[in-house]
Amino acid sequence: MAILAVKDISGIAEPLPGFFATRSNGIEGEKTLNVTGYKTDLNQHGYKLVKNENILIYKDEEYIIKTHKEKTSKNGVGVEVTALHRIFDDLINYRIYEEKSGTLRINAMLDFALKGTGYTYEVDYTDLPTSVEVQNFGWDNSLALLRSILEKFGAEFDYAGKRIYIAKKIGSKKDEPFLRYKYNVSEPEKEIDTSSFATYIRGYGKQKDDGTYVVQAEYTSPLATIYGIKHADPVKDERFTDKSSLLAEMKNKLGDSLDISLTFTAIELANMGFKDVRKGDYLWCVIEPFDINVQLRVLTIEDYSNDKKPPVFTFGSVTKKASDLIADFDTTKKTVDKVIDASTGTIKASALNTAGLALKSDLDAHVKNTDIHVTASEKLTWDSKESGGNRRIGSPSDEYNLDGSDV
């Protein structure tokens, strides 16, 4: 059982025996701790310290309690709290009261954003831009400035203690083994959600005193040629002062994606041959029924203070580019063109003469079959009031007319 302790703002620390912790570690850098427990004789002193803004210590890292819920039950009085890793609390509460403009390297921007925070950094420059152009960079908290730097350079970050690690992509790509349908992946799911689908978006950056914008842009997805113009909510963000960064954010908001999510425990991954899987790692996934052969990424890792409960790894999601969707559409269109007569909009007779399918003559005979179809005279007789038109079927509590209208 991993040791869990609590410390108040004066530095007094107490253990929390009988408490359970669940830690979630995500690819966006967030790291949260959910802790639950009941008050007992063994933890009564520590229990009193489990309050907002006090510190939870778990696996040599500190988390600041942000939400606190206490309740009673048959087991007595208990508490559930959620805590955020210290780095977020430290950086969001430290502010930079100056700004920079010009073409800057990432290390210069990091020095500026983290100055005075007590945090240091290490950068893997592989595949990162040498520099970016910024205007009025500053006058914000250090966390917001760090996020802005990562966005401008297209980078990700991780951390340990007060050391921040930055790279184009954290994690590594593993060529073998791989996750495969019916081999080590059972019942995968594919879901495509178009409820927020859009093909056009506008963006507005920093606003001037006169109400105009320093930069604004618009973007139309190639999919608009197929589905037409569908407007998305515009991006309005004071952080953007250059068009390229604004456009990148707009495209990200409008992105077409195919979401695939797979979840495995550490034991399941080990049985498949995967060892030392970390956040950000890419693993090959092959799912033939969905025509998927991609590298899925470890997005979150959830571990527990209970040693008998193995960590859980969640994989996803894959972005399918607009050009790929257009290619899929073109393939479908070519197939449809083979069976639909463009001039009449009806099925081509030749398309029905396929082995295993009904012939056009068969369909004609079926339609004309008077033994299984109601004739015109029969329909007139049925519809007449004298013959019981509007006849009811079903139970008395669920009655409706044969024509589909309510009783």
Salt bridges, closest charged atoms under 4 A:
GLU53 OE2 - LYS66 NZ 3.09
GLU61 OE1 - ARG23 NH1 3.05
GLU61 OE2 - LYS31 NZ 3.17
GLU61 OE2 - HIS85 NE2 3.26
GLU62 OE2 - LYS7 NZ 3.09
GLU62 OE1 - ARG86 NE 2.63
ASP89 OD1 - LYS66 NZ 2.58
ASP90 OD1 - ARG86 NH1 3.04
GLU122 OE1 - ARG163 NH2 3.55
ASP140 OD1 - ARG95 NH1 3.96
GLU151 OE1 - ARG239 NH1 3.26
GLU156 OE2 - LYS169 NZ 3.59
GLU156 OE1 - ARG297 NH2 2.67
ASP158 OD1 - LYS279 NZ 3.27
ASP237 OD2 - ARG239 NH2 2.80
GLU238 OE1 - LYS206 NZ 3.93
ASP242 OD1 - LYS152 NZ 3.88
GLU249 OE2 - LYS253 NZ 3.66
ASP276 OD1 - ARG278 NE 3.29
ASP281 OD2 - LYS174 NZ 3.96
GLU288 OE2 - ARG180 NH2 2.54
ASP303 OD2 - ARG23 NH2 2.68
ASP303 OD2 - LYS59 NZ 3.91
ASP328 OD2 - LYS320 NZ 2.70
ASP337 OD2 - LYS333 NZ 3.21
ASP364 OD2 - LYS360 NZ 3.64
ASP383 OD2 - LYS379 NZ 3.05
GLU399 OE1 - ARG392 NH1 3.37
